Every structure is written in structure tokens, then in C-alpha cells.
């Protein structure tokens, strides 16, 4: 296992996360996803034709909507780009 990469957030990510509102299960997903992708950034699926990757929450009655977290990475850093609800 590689050492975890540093994780940073874009302003768009912070704004989108704030717009989702406070919800403990959303916080759990975000923290869990960050922990996983910081260690294994290739975990997420690629967006064809770009260097962007994404991860999606599992369907759960405990979370108000399924979420998609978009990010890019290099050898040192993960940059969280956006978080959206899956329609």
C-alpha cells in the first residue's frame, strides 16, 4: 500500500458539499471516500477522455440521495473537484 496522498478541495467542491446540508451519513461517505482514494486513487472510475475519476455511494435508506465524488490525482495530491447527487 502506498503512503496516503495529500487531499485538497476545490472551492466548487466545498460549495457543493455545503449545499448538500448537514447530514451525518453524507459526512461518513465523504470521509470514507477520501480515506480510500488517498490510499488508492485508482479506485474510482475514469471519466472517458479526461483525467477525472469518480466514486459513487451505494444505495442506502440512511442517505437522502446517492452521491458522486469527482477528483483528480497525481503522485502527491488528490484534488476533490465536485460532489453531486445522482438523479
C-alpha angles and dihedrals in degrees: 000000000000124000110268116268121234111264122217131176129224118226088247090057092050092048093047092048092050090049090058089064130221113316124150094217092052089051089051092052094048094047092044093048092048091050091051099044093044087062100032109022093172088065093093125077118256123246101231115253095013140075090240119117131189142197126203130208120241117251109270137165088219093065120063093223140359111264134212120205116199123201147155128212146189133184092290111025146038115210115200106215107178146340121213140174116249110238 
